[in-house]
């Protein structure tokens, strides 16, 4: 089959013909670090998205904390549902701005693959234990490049690396994900905190309520619309300044009332202890095999950061909580009951 007859070629050409002049075109990607087999059905950014969705690290996100540790209530967000909401918001913005939706989706789905168990509490603990610190965006890149060797396009890797605020993305699609991540967690963390009874909608700063109203869907839509209308036909993706100022003010309020000192954080001391204990335990085991401290820290960090909340808790129980010598159960009492009946 000639190259011009493949589905991939037609999809690439459609991008060139229809997307914004500022959009990232898959045909002109900077490519992958290692040669990859050809695929005639999907563009390179579509392949990246699919690789991420089929990865083990993506599946583990369903049991990693967003804000509330190991939630029993199924309606609270997890790291996976957060990721899906980021993807939905980012795709909406990219589609409206006529950017590359496939690249946007790939970055969105991969942005938190390196996040720790127990949310930002876990990240903070590893950051204090690891020489040089720990940052989940950097670990996410390590997941896709090394631990699962997905061999993604450079544009996708850049977007995953720069999704955290303060980093400068190289593509408009990555900038969209930066905004989508912030918009998603601000809104769904408010909703989860209200569900948990920590705050009520009326507790939010009055100027934020006046600007966004008290309706969650209106607040979410206004943030998304602000990015779309302010960035239309521009090479740089930005939120309208007034909306950005109010959004930043709301985020600051949430750090003061939800993320730092709130009932949602009561159990974090226990979570911190679990990670510290596991880190020390696995470090000591590896020291029996090598004296390369840098390699030891790297391996232990990779292992612990990849754990889900439940897996970390179970490993802690396995290593540090005494178990009874006999763990099975028997029907001896039931059989005794039958014997007593026979005597009647």
Secondary structure as UniProt FT lines:
FT   HELIX           3..5
FT   HELIX           7..18
FT   TURN            21..22
FT   HELIX           26..28
FT   HELIX           44..53
FT   HELIX           56..60
FT   HELIX           61..63
FT   TURN            69..70
FT   TURN            74..75
FT   HELIX           79..97
FT   HELIX           101..110
FT   TURN            111..114
FT   TURN            117..118
FT   HELIX           119..129
FT   TURN            131..132
FT   HELIX           136..142
FT   HELIX           143..147
FT   HELIX           154..161
FT   TURN            165..166
FT   HELIX           172..195
FT   TURN            196..197
FT   HELIX           201..203
FT   HELIX           206..212
FT   HELIX           216..231
FT   TURN            232..233
FT   HELIX           241..254
FT   HELIX           255..259
FT   HELIX           263..265
FT   TURN            266..267
FT   HELIX           268..287
FT   TURN            288..289
FT   HELIX           293..305
FT   HELIX           309..320
FT   HELIX           332..343
//
